[in-house]
Amino acid sequence: MGQLLADPAFFADLPYPQVPTRVFAGTAGPRAAWLPFEGEPNDGILAVEETKAHPDDEVIEVPALHTFIMNSRRVAEGIVGLAGVR
């Protein structure tokens, strides 16, 4: 999968769903000019900007590292809110 992340042709060939998409992107990765993401918000694996498959995607930034995004209360609340569960 890591190799595909670096392949723009792979992403160009992916079908895009015709429904609104919400992306939860982590921002707890390190930021420094000498690191691969430099000063960009990231989750330690992906920059926030890399999480969008389409310009219209809604991106919600979560203060978490990549592996722990799914454990975030904000993510759980966002998913429950999408389902209309109260």
N, C-alpha and C positions, 0 to 999 in steps of 0.2 A: 504494500500500500504506500509506503514511503516513496518509492520510485514513481508511482503514479501521481503523487502530489506535486512532483516537479515536472510533470508532462502536460503542457497546456492543451495538446491535441486530445488527450484523454478527457479533459473537462469539456472541451468543445463538442465532443461526441455524446456526452451524457444527455439523456432527455431531461427536460426541466418540467416538474409538475406544474400544472396550470391552476394551482391553488396557492393562497398566501402561505409563505413559509417563515417560521420563526426559528432563529438560530441563537443558541446560548453559547457565548464565547467567553472563555476564561481570560482574566487579566492579571493573575497573580505571578506570572513569570518574571524573571529578572530583566531589568532594563539597564543597559550601559552601552556606551558608544562602541565598545570593543566586542560586544556579543552579537550573534547573528541577527537578532531582531533590532539591534541598536536601541533606540528609545521607543519603539512601537509597543503598544499594549499586546501582550501575548500570554499564552497559558503554559509556556515552556516547550511546547511542541509546534503550535500554530500561532501566527499573528492574527489578531482580531480580523484584519482586512482579508486574510486568507480563508475565513470561514464562510464567506458569502459565495453561493453558487450562482446567484443572479443579483443584479443591482437592486431589485425591488425587495430582496429578503430583509425581514426585520431582524436586526441583531440586538440582542440583550446582553450586555456585558455583565459578567459574574466574577467577583473577586475570588477566583479559585484556579488551581493548577489543573492541567488537562485531565488527569486521572480522577480528580475529585469534583468535576463540574456536576456530575450526576447526583452527587450528595448534597448539593446546595439547596437550601430552603427556597431561594428565589426561583430556581429551576422547577422545583416541585410545585410551587404556587403558580408558576406560569403554565405548566402543563395542566394542572387542575382547572385553572381559569379557562384554558382553551376548550376543555371538555364540558364546560358549563356546570361543573360540580361545585357545590358550595359546602 
